[in-house]
Amino acid sequence: MIGMVTVHFTANLRRHVDCPEMQVEGDTVHHALDAYFAVHPAVRSYVLDEQGAVRRHVAVFADGSQISDPTTLSDPVAPGSEVYVMQALSGGI
């Protein structure tokens, strides 16, 4: 069932590109992000690589869990779902 999904971006990413919170239609993370990028195309290259997969230093969460398919973004979302896009933390001591 396709419904409205809210897409959020952290302040980290908002410093680099205009990416306001927005409600979009979608039944998968892929569809929701495609709908978002249709309105805000400049955000796409910050989130996805040239093959359409989530960039190495970006993390995407749907309803509080990190998505399991960062390559095709097939994780399902439901009406009322929330998708969060943030910069992934990496590194160590």
C-alpha positions as CSV (number, residue, x, y, z in Angstrom):
1,M,0.0,0.0,0.0
2,I,1.5,3.3,-1.0
3,G,1.1,6.1,1.5
4,M,2.7,9.2,2.8
5,V,6.2,8.8,4.2
6,T,8.2,11.6,5.9
7,V,11.8,12.0,4.8
8,H,14.2,13.7,7.3
9,F,17.8,14.8,6.9
10,T,20.2,15.6,9.7
11,A,21.7,19.0,10.3
12,N,25.1,17.6,9.0
13,L,23.7,17.1,5.5
14,R,21.6,20.3,5.6
15,R,24.8,22.3,6.0
16,H,25.9,21.1,2.5
17,V,22.6,21.1,0.5
18,D,19.1,22.3,1.0
19,C,17.2,19.2,2.1
20,P,14.1,20.1,4.1
21,E,11.9,17.5,5.8
22,M,9.1,16.5,3.4
23,Q,6.2,14.1,3.0
24,V,6.3,11.9,-0.1
25,E,4.5,8.9,-1.4
26,G,6.2,5.5,-1.4
27,D,6.0,1.9,-0.5
28,T,9.8,1.3,-0.4
29,V,12.7,3.4,0.6
30,H,13.6,3.6,-3.1
31,H,10.2,5.0,-4.1
32,A,10.2,7.5,-1.2
33,L,13.6,8.8,-1.9
34,D,12.9,9.0,-5.7
35,A,9.8,11.1,-4.9
36,Y,11.9,13.3,-2.7
37,F,14.7,13.7,-5.3
38,A,12.1,14.6,-7.9
39,V,11.4,17.8,-5.9
40,H,15.0,18.3,-4.6
41,P,17.3,16.9,-7.3
42,A,20.5,18.4,-5.8
43,V,20.2,16.1,-2.8
44,R,20.5,12.9,-4.8
45,S,24.3,13.1,-5.3
46,Y,24.9,13.6,-1.6
47,V,22.9,10.4,-0.7
48,L,23.3,8.0,-3.6
49,D,26.3,7.1,-5.8
50,E,26.3,6.8,-9.6
51,Q,24.7,3.3,-9.4
52,G,21.9,4.5,-7.2
53,A,23.2,2.8,-4.0
54,V,23.6,4.6,-0.7
55,R,27.0,6.3,-0.5
56,R,29.6,4.7,1.8
57,H,29.5,7.5,4.4
58,V,25.7,7.9,4.5
59,A,23.2,5.9,6.6
60,V,19.5,5.5,5.9
61,F,17.0,4.4,8.6
62,A,13.4,3.5,8.1
63,D,11.2,3.6,11.2
64,G,14.2,3.5,13.5
65,S,16.1,0.6,11.9
66,Q,19.0,0.9,9.4
67,I,17.9,-0.3,6.0
68,S,19.0,-3.8,5.1
69,D,19.3,-3.1,1.3
70,P,21.5,-0.1,0.7
71,T,22.1,-1.2,-2.9
72,T,18.5,-1.2,-4.3
73,L,16.7,0.4,-1.4
74,S,14.0,-2.2,-1.5
75,D,13.2,-2.0,2.3
76,P,9.4,-1.5,2.6
77,V,7.8,1.5,4.2
78,A,4.2,2.0,5.2
79,P,1.9,5.0,5.4
80,G,3.2,7.1,8.3
81,S,6.7,5.7,8.1
82,E,9.7,8.0,8.7
83,V,12.9,7.8,6.7
84,Y,16.1,9.4,8.2
85,V,19.2,10.1,6.1
86,M,22.3,10.9,8.0
87,Q,26.1,11.0,7.7
88,A,27.5,7.6,8.8
89,L,30.1,7.6,11.5
90,S,33.3,5.8,10.8
91,G,36.8,5.6,12.1
92,G,38.4,4.5,15.3
93,I,41.1,5.1,17.8
